[in-house]
Amino acid sequence: MEKTVVFGPLIIFFAIFALLIFLFLRFIFRLVAKSKNEDWYGEVIDKKINEIEDDDTGITHDYCYLIVTMDDGKERKVGLSRQLWEKFQTGDKLHKPKGKLFPEKI
């Protein structure tokens, strides 16, 4: 009886915690799969960098992204690593093929 009283809530806590981790990982995998399943064409209209400073450590992180006009006229922000971001220029034509995470220059 005492073991049930002590370990029962602990088991329930870990079961709920494991369920939350599972749901979070499932969400991440779905986002990646959705991104990989897209196929689009567009043109780079702007390149931007947002610098974000961590208040606790003082370290600055760069968030690099392209603003792309899609063939259907909509605009989209495409976040990239600094190395990929530097390869693109304003006016470049892009194609994001199905099965890949990042766009390619055409």
C-alpha positions in Angstrom: 0.0 0.0 0.0 2.8 2.4 0.9 4.6 1.8 -2.4 1.4 2.6 -4.3 1.0 5.9 -2.4 4.7 6.9 -3.1 5.2 5.6 -6.6 1.7 6.0 -8.0 2.0 9.8 -8.4 5.6 9.5 -9.6 4.6 7.0 -12.3 1.7 9.3 -13.4 4.0 12.3 -13.5 6.6 10.5 -15.7 3.8 9.1 -18.0 2.5 12.6 -18.6 6.0 14.0 -19.1 6.8 11.2 -21.6 3.5 12.0 -23.4 4.4 15.7 -23.6 7.9 14.9 -25.0 6.3 12.5 -27.6 3.8 15.2 -28.7 6.5 17.8 -29.0 8.7 15.6 -31.1 5.8 14.6 -33.3 5.0 18.3 -33.8 8.7 19.0 -34.9 8.7 16.0 -37.3 5.5 17.2 -38.9 6.9 20.7 -39.4 10.0 19.3 -41.1 7.9 16.9 -43.2 5.6 19.8 -44.3 8.6 21.9 -45.3 10.1 19.0 -47.2 6.9 18.4 -49.1 6.6 21.9 -50.4 7.6 22.8 -54.0 7.7 26.4 -55.0 9.4 29.0 -57.1 10.1 32.6 -56.3 12.4 35.7 -56.5 14.5 37.2 -53.7 13.3 40.8 -53.1 15.2 41.5 -49.9 17.8 40.1 -47.5 17.6 40.8 -43.8 19.5 40.0 -40.6 18.0 40.4 -37.1 20.6 40.5 -34.4 19.3 39.2 -31.1 21.3 39.6 -27.9 20.9 37.2 -25.1 20.2 39.2 -21.9 21.8 36.6 -19.6 25.0 35.9 -21.5 25.4 39.0 -23.7 26.0 36.7 -26.7 24.6 38.1 -30.0 22.8 35.7 -32.4 22.0 36.4 -36.0 18.7 35.5 -37.6 19.2 35.6 -41.3 16.3 35.4 -43.7 15.3 36.2 -47.3 12.0 37.9 -48.3 10.8 36.0 -51.4 8.0 36.9 -53.8 6.3 33.6 -54.8 5.1 33.0 -58.4 1.5 33.4 -57.1 2.4 37.0 -55.8 2.5 36.2 -52.1 5.5 37.1 -50.0 7.4 34.6 -47.8 10.2 34.8 -45.3 12.7 32.0 -45.6 15.1 31.6 -42.7 18.5 30.3 -43.5 21.9 29.8 -41.9 24.4 32.7 -42.4 26.4 30.6 -44.9 23.4 29.9 -47.1 22.1 33.4 -46.7 25.3 34.9 -48.1 25.0 32.8 -51.3 21.8 34.6 -52.4 21.5 38.1 -53.8 18.4 40.4 -54.3 16.9 39.4 -57.7 18.0 35.8 -57.6 15.4 33.2 -58.8 14.8 30.4 -56.3 13.3 26.9 -56.5 12.5 24.9 -53.4 12.2 21.4 -54.7 10.1 18.8 -52.9 12.2 16.6 -50.6 14.7 19.3 -49.7 14.6 21.7 -46.7 16.2 24.8 -48.4 15.7 26.6 -51.7 18.3 26.5 -54.5 19.3 29.3 -56.9 18.2 28.7 -60.5 
